[in-house]
């Protein structure tokens, strides 16, 4: 269970801001900062009947929140490749460190040979 939480929890966003239209086309996790300096994270952005919506999941159901272009300061989309590398590093790093530590301790694990 902890492994699953770690695997899903690492998200890295692109450093370069994008537009609502581009975020909608990418259909990817998006972080929006508004004029009040509040940051909201959405599962994806959609466009319906002339309005952009940020979609989140609440209690297992998708909820659409209308987005006002005038209130948006910055839009960042998820960087899939960087997120994958960070997740792998977070999971593999401690495992590799443990193996190295076990190998360095005499009489324990890999360092003990008959």
Phi and psi in degrees as a GROMACS rama.xvg file:
@    title "Ramachandran Plot"
@    xaxis  label "Phi"
@    yaxis  label "Psi"
@TYPE xy
-62.0014  -36.8779  UNK-2
-60.5044  -42.0303  UNK-3
-66.0647  -40.791  UNK-4
-63.3776  -45.2415  UNK-5
-61.7605  -41.4558  UNK-6
-65.7591  -35.1194  UNK-7
-91.1192  -14.3618  UNK-8
-85.4574  -11.8686  UNK-9
-95.4777  112.266  UNK-10
-126.573  128.033  UNK-11
-115.198  134.8  UNK-12
-105.016  151.449  UNK-13
-59.9258  146.459  UNK-14
-77.967  -27.9325  UNK-15
-86.6023  123.56  UNK-16
-63.4076  156.093  UNK-17
-128.986  -171.968  UNK-18
-106.392  164.13  UNK-19
-61.2102  -39.8166  UNK-20
-62.1886  -43.9857  UNK-21
-65.7652  -41.9213  UNK-22
-62.4297  -38.5709  UNK-23
-63.8246  -43.2874  UNK-24
-64.8763  -37.044  UNK-25
-73.802  -24.8671  UNK-26
49.3088  57.5477  UNK-27
-138.278  164.002  UNK-28
-54.9991  133.152  UNK-29
-134.832  139.65  UNK-30
-114.714  126.072  UNK-31
-120.18  131.543  UNK-32
-107.526  132.369  UNK-33
-101.413  -178.407  UNK-34
-67.1271  -19.037  UNK-35
-88.5442  9.10345  UNK-36
64.2987  26.231  UNK-37
-92.8604  140.623  UNK-38
-113.029  128.059  UNK-39
-119.11  142.195  UNK-40
-112.799  132.026  UNK-41
-120.737  148.182  UNK-42
-62.9449  -40.2358  UNK-43
-167.91  170.282  UNK-44
-110.394  138.621  UNK-45
-129.962  164.78  UNK-46
-132.727  120.786  UNK-47
-140.358  131.522  UNK-48
49.6882  45.1465  UNK-49
81.0502  8.01055  UNK-50
-130.333  136.658  UNK-51
-84.5701  142.274  UNK-52
-128.929  141.888  UNK-53
-95.537  128.174  UNK-54
-104.668  127.49  UNK-55
-123.557  171.788  UNK-56
-116.577  125.29  UNK-57
-130.184  124.365  UNK-58
53.231  38.9923  UNK-59
81.0004  1.35816  UNK-60
-119.147  143.976  UNK-61
-76.7851  134.86  UNK-62
-122.022  131.123  UNK-63
-103.114  127.933  UNK-64
-113.056  122.6  UNK-65
-64.0475  140.685  UNK-66
-110.822  132.138  UNK-67
-99.5737  114.504  UNK-68
-54.7561  -36.3256  UNK-69
-67.6811  -22.5118  UNK-70
-91.6995  -3.45352  UNK-71
-95.7721  129.05  UNK-72
-99.0317  -41.8535  UNK-73
-149.136  140.76  UNK-74
-126.921  122.229  UNK-75
-122.799  136.405  UNK-76
-105.879  158.484  UNK-77
-64.7895  136.497  UNK-78
-95.6389  100.601  UNK-79
-60.2256  -47.0928  UNK-80
-67.2386  -43.0006  UNK-81
-65.7007  -37.7525  UNK-82
-63.1468  -40.1633  UNK-83
-64.1961  -46.7138  UNK-84
-62.7077  -41.0579  UNK-85
-64.7265  -42.5659  UNK-86
-61.4054  -46.2347  UNK-87
-61.6359  -42.4999  UNK-88
-64.5925  -43.1404  UNK-89
-63.752  -36.9043  UNK-90
-81.7164  -46.8651  UNK-91
-76.018  -32.4703  UNK-92
-53.5335  -56.3581  UNK-93
-63.0692  -34.1524  UNK-94
-65.8737  -44.6109  UNK-95
-64.1305  -42.442  UNK-96
-61.3063  -39.4623  UNK-97
-65.282  -42.748  UNK-98
-62.9249  -43.1464  UNK-99
-63.9396  -42.3067  UNK-100
-64.6851  -40.2424  UNK-101
-66.0139  -36.9946  UNK-102
-69.5925  -27.5246  UNK-103
-82.8799  -18.213  UNK-104
-88.2588  117.639  UNK-105
-63.2432  138.265  UNK-106
79.652  6.9384  UNK-107
-131.676  126.996  UNK-108
65.7134  -126.639  UNK-109
-74.4071  -23.7277  UNK-110
-77.5311  -16.5402  UNK-111
-91.6962  112.295  UNK-112
-121.102  136.49  UNK-113
